[in-house]
Amino acid sequence: MFKSFDVPVRCSAGHLFTTIWIPLGSLKAVRLGWKRYQYCPVGRHWAIVTRLDWAGSPSPEELEQAALVHDVRIP
């Protein structure tokens, strides 16, 4: 159902993962403009996350690494 909203993101500590990112909405994060405060499943901490495509053009390696870990699907 949310497949089209799965996007690669980077947390403030540099970890890459995939999360559900719905424009103008948030299921499991606090929206902070173009950023969000949510749980990072890679580092197991709370952090500011940003979409990879907003931070510059991601390399294929970054996209592959982000696809390996997806955060929880249900809030």
Secondary structure, DSSP 8 states (H G I E B T S, - for coil): --GGGEEEEEETT--EEEEE--TT--SSSEEETTEEEEEETTTTEEEEEEEGGGSS---HHHHHHHHH-B--S--
